[in-house]
Amino acid sequence: MQHEYFTAEDGTQVPPSEIIRFEENGGYNHLTLANGTVYYTRFNLGIYEREMVGHGFFRINKRNLVKLSSIQSATMNGEGQW
């Protein structure tokens, strides 16, 4: 079941359709919207991955889950990561 919205730490309700990236950063995760706004949550990235992978999201590395349609280009770093 897909969420109607995700709730950020400040109480903002964010519709999944507006999110382009989930980034794990220590105890918090960042939700980045298409307009550049960033919200913080405490959910584990694995929860978002299970929820969103069937909706156009892909886990590109250990810390990032991105909406594939939002990717404009990709470059591999010297360590073999995107």
Secondary structure, DSSP 4 states (H G I P E B T S, - for coil): ---S-EE-TTS-EE-GGGEEEEEEETTEEEEEETTS-EEEE-S-HHHHHHHHGGGTEEEEETTEEEEGGG-------TTS--
